[in-house]
Structures are given as C-alpha cells and as structure tokens.
Amino acid sequence: MGLIEVKGIRVYAYHGCLTEEGRIGGHYCVDVAVQGDLARAERTDKLSDTIDYGRVTAIVLEQMAQRSQLVEHVAARILEKLKQEWPHGFAWRVRLEKEHPPIAGAVDSVAYTVEG
C-alpha cells in the first residue's frame, strides 16, 4: 500500500456565494492524497503504473476554473474527476482551502475535505 500526496496546489479562482467573489476572486490551496496498491510502480519505475501527479494537478486546475458558490461543490467535482481518471482500487482525499474568506472577523482560511 502506498500514499501519494500532492500538497499546496495554489489557485486564484472565483468561487463564493457573494457576487463580488465572482468578480474579484480569491486565493485557494488544494491538497490531494491517494492511497492504494502502488507496488507495480515500485517495481517497474514507469509513470503508467502509478498516479501521475502532473495530471492530478491539471484536474484540480480544470475544476477550479469552473465557478461554484460552495467549496464543497468544487471539492466534490475534483474528487469525481480524479475517480473517473483512475477508477479502480484507490482511496482519494481532496482538501480545498479558501484563504481569507470575506466573512465578519479575522479568519485565515476555511477548508473542506471530501474522501472517496
């Protein structure tokens, strides 16, 4: 069993319930973890036998480019696309962090994590 973590995918995106969030955007950080049997990749040293974290990052960027009101919705879309790309035998975790959300009070970030 192996674990691949792609941490700190930085994105500027336009998610949120407020109209101005769709206009001015904000900073986001996405972490993706995938666990599964990666023994074949350990033996063969071939990218085709593992999870391509370049492709993982591309999927995150593609989904973050599509506006949503809720971070929950975006995170679930990312998870679904990852599972479509690698449909068998992997457990995924997507953590989406919205930095400095426009809410009352000084808040560094809000984060949502989805697994599947």
C-alpha positions as CSV (number, residue, x, y, z in Angstrom):
1,M,0.0,0.0,0.0
2,G,1.3,3.4,-0.9
3,L,0.3,7.0,-0.4
4,I,0.9,9.9,-2.8
5,E,0.2,13.4,-1.6
6,V,0.1,16.5,-3.9
7,K,0.2,19.4,-1.5
8,G,-0.2,23.1,-1.9
9,I,-1.7,23.4,-5.4
10,R,-2.2,27.2,-5.4
11,V,-5.0,28.6,-7.5
12,Y,-6.6,32.0,-7.9
13,A,-10.3,31.3,-8.5
14,Y,-13.8,32.9,-8.4
15,H,-15.9,30.7,-6.0
16,G,-18.3,32.0,-3.5
17,C,-21.9,33.0,-2.7
18,L,-21.2,36.7,-2.9
19,T,-21.4,38.5,-6.3
20,E,-18.1,40.2,-5.7
21,E,-16.3,36.9,-5.1
22,G,-17.3,36.0,-8.7
23,R,-15.8,39.3,-9.9
24,I,-12.7,39.8,-7.8
25,G,-11.9,36.1,-6.9
26,G,-9.6,34.9,-4.2
27,H,-6.7,32.6,-3.3
28,Y,-7.2,28.9,-2.8
29,C,-5.0,26.0,-1.8
30,V,-5.8,22.3,-2.7
31,D,-4.2,19.2,-1.3
32,V,-4.9,15.8,-2.9
33,A,-4.0,12.4,-1.3
34,V,-4.4,9.0,-2.9
35,Q,-3.8,5.7,-1.3
36,G,-3.7,2.3,-3.0
37,D,-1.5,-0.6,-4.2
38,L,1.4,1.1,-6.0
39,A,3.7,-2.0,-5.8
40,R,3.8,-2.3,-9.6
41,A,5.1,1.2,-9.9
42,E,7.7,0.4,-7.3
43,R,9.0,-2.5,-9.4
44,T,8.7,-1.1,-12.9
45,D,9.7,2.6,-12.5
46,K,7.0,3.5,-15.1
47,L,4.7,6.5,-14.9
48,S,1.9,4.5,-16.5
49,D,1.9,2.2,-13.4
50,T,1.2,5.0,-10.9
51,I,-0.8,8.1,-10.3
52,D,0.6,10.9,-12.4
53,Y,0.6,13.9,-10.1
54,G,1.0,16.3,-13.0
55,R,-2.4,15.0,-14.3
56,V,-3.8,15.3,-10.7
57,T,-2.7,19.0,-10.7
58,A,-4.2,19.6,-14.1
59,I,-7.6,18.1,-13.0
60,V,-7.6,20.4,-9.9
61,L,-6.8,23.4,-12.1
62,E,-9.5,22.5,-14.6
63,Q,-12.2,22.1,-11.9
64,M,-11.1,25.2,-10.0
65,A,-11.6,27.2,-13.2
66,Q,-15.3,26.5,-13.2
67,R,-17.1,28.8,-10.8
68,S,-19.2,27.4,-8.0
69,Q,-20.8,29.0,-5.0
70,L,-19.6,26.5,-2.5
71,V,-16.2,25.0,-1.8
72,E,-18.0,21.7,-1.1
73,H,-19.2,21.6,-4.6
74,V,-15.8,22.3,-6.1
75,A,-14.1,19.7,-3.9
76,A,-16.7,17.1,-4.9
77,R,-16.2,17.8,-8.6
78,I,-12.4,17.4,-8.2
79,L,-12.9,14.1,-6.4
80,E,-15.3,12.8,-9.1
81,K,-12.9,13.7,-11.9
82,L,-10.0,12.0,-10.1
83,K,-12.0,8.9,-9.7
84,Q,-13.0,8.9,-13.3
85,E,-9.4,9.2,-14.4
86,W,-8.2,6.3,-12.1
87,P,-11.4,4.3,-11.5
88,H,-10.1,1.3,-9.6
89,G,-8.6,0.5,-6.3
90,F,-7.7,3.9,-4.9
91,A,-8.9,5.9,-1.9
92,W,-8.9,9.6,-2.5
93,R,-8.9,12.7,-0.2
94,V,-9.3,16.3,-1.5
95,R,-8.8,19.2,0.8
96,L,-9.8,22.6,-0.5
97,E,-8.8,25.7,1.5
98,K,-10.2,29.2,0.8
99,E,-7.8,31.8,2.1
100,H,-9.1,34.9,3.8
101,P,-12.8,34.4,3.1
102,P,-15.0,37.5,3.1
103,I,-16.8,37.0,6.4
104,A,-17.0,39.0,9.6
105,G,-13.9,38.7,11.7
106,A,-10.3,37.9,11.0
107,V,-10.2,34.4,9.5
108,D,-7.1,33.0,7.9
109,S,-9.0,30.3,5.9
110,V,-11.9,27.9,5.7
111,A,-11.3,24.4,4.5
112,Y,-13.4,21.5,3.3
113,T,-12.3,17.9,2.9
114,V,-14.0,15.2,1.0
115,E,-13.0,11.5,0.7
116,G,-14.0,8.7,-1.6
